[in-house]
């Protein structure tokens, strides 16, 4: 027996009216605004903001014995990521692909 997948399917659960569905769903266009932004708790930073008075505490380590700097992407990677060496330096597997 062939099934017509384009035919509308109606069950007893589908008998609920559109008005009842609208009452259950909260109004997305209401005036309530979520003030707290979990992704940016310190506030909004605009592009071009003056950050000259901001001090960052970062510890920079030199490349370790088992690391190399890719001659193509300039990222420091583990020696297991070397694809081949060139006259300009080693190239990583991702850049060689």
PLY file of the C-alpha trace (Angstrom):
ply
format ascii 1.0
element vertex 97
property float x
property float y
property float z
element edge 96
property int vertex1
property int vertex2
end_header
0.00 0.00 0.00
1.41 3.38 -1.01
1.65 6.16 1.56
1.01 9.75 0.61
3.58 11.66 2.63
2.24 15.01 1.42
-1.20 14.41 2.87
-1.88 16.30 6.11
-1.65 14.15 9.20
-4.22 14.76 11.87
-4.35 13.05 15.22
-6.27 13.73 18.39
-3.27 15.71 19.74
-3.43 18.09 16.78
-6.92 19.26 17.68
-5.58 22.06 19.90
-6.46 25.47 18.52
-3.93 28.08 17.41
-5.20 30.44 20.12
-4.39 27.88 22.81
-0.88 27.47 21.38
-0.34 31.25 21.36
-1.28 31.42 25.05
1.28 28.76 25.96
4.18 30.39 24.10
5.65 33.51 25.77
5.52 36.67 23.72
8.98 37.21 22.23
8.23 40.81 21.34
7.39 41.84 24.89
9.10 44.82 26.45
11.26 42.71 28.76
14.94 42.93 27.89
17.59 40.64 29.30
20.05 43.16 30.73
22.60 40.59 31.90
24.81 39.28 29.14
26.48 36.02 30.17
28.98 36.18 27.32
30.24 39.63 28.26
29.80 40.21 32.00
32.09 43.24 32.10
29.91 45.32 29.80
30.02 46.22 26.16
33.27 47.01 24.37
32.96 49.07 21.26
35.37 48.64 18.34
38.12 51.24 18.50
37.79 51.70 22.25
40.83 53.17 23.99
42.48 50.33 25.92
45.83 52.07 26.45
45.41 52.18 30.24
44.70 48.44 30.45
47.53 46.23 31.72
47.63 42.54 30.85
49.58 40.01 32.86
50.76 37.40 30.36
53.65 35.00 30.75
55.34 34.37 27.40
57.40 31.20 27.17
59.99 30.65 24.45
59.48 27.63 22.16
60.36 24.44 24.00
62.79 21.77 22.77
59.93 19.67 21.35
58.23 22.59 19.54
58.77 24.43 16.26
57.36 27.53 14.59
55.62 26.86 11.28
57.17 28.85 8.42
53.73 29.29 6.82
51.23 30.09 9.60
53.82 31.10 12.26
52.11 29.07 14.99
54.20 27.22 17.57
53.40 23.51 17.31
54.69 20.20 18.64
57.39 18.46 16.60
54.96 15.63 15.80
53.10 18.17 13.61
56.03 18.73 11.19
55.17 17.78 7.62
58.38 18.82 5.90
61.32 21.21 6.20
61.95 24.03 3.73
64.91 26.40 3.41
62.77 28.94 5.32
61.83 26.54 8.15
59.52 23.67 8.99
55.92 23.51 7.73
53.12 22.00 9.82
50.71 19.28 8.69
47.74 21.69 8.42
49.59 24.11 6.12
50.93 21.30 3.98
47.43 19.88 3.38
0 1
1 2
2 3
3 4
4 5
5 6
6 7
7 8
8 9
9 10
10 11
11 12
12 13
13 14
14 15
15 16
16 17
17 18
18 19
19 20
20 21
21 22
22 23
23 24
24 25
25 26
26 27
27 28
28 29
29 30
30 31
31 32
32 33
33 34
34 35
35 36
36 37
37 38
38 39
39 40
40 41
41 42
42 43
43 44
44 45
45 46
46 47
47 48
48 49
49 50
50 51
51 52
52 53
53 54
54 55
55 56
56 57
57 58
58 59
59 60
60 61
61 62
62 63
63 64
64 65
65 66
66 67
67 68
68 69
69 70
70 71
71 72
72 73
73 74
74 75
75 76
76 77
77 78
78 79
79 80
80 81
81 82
82 83
83 84
84 85
85 86
86 87
87 88
88 89
89 90
90 91
91 92
92 93
93 94
94 95
95 96
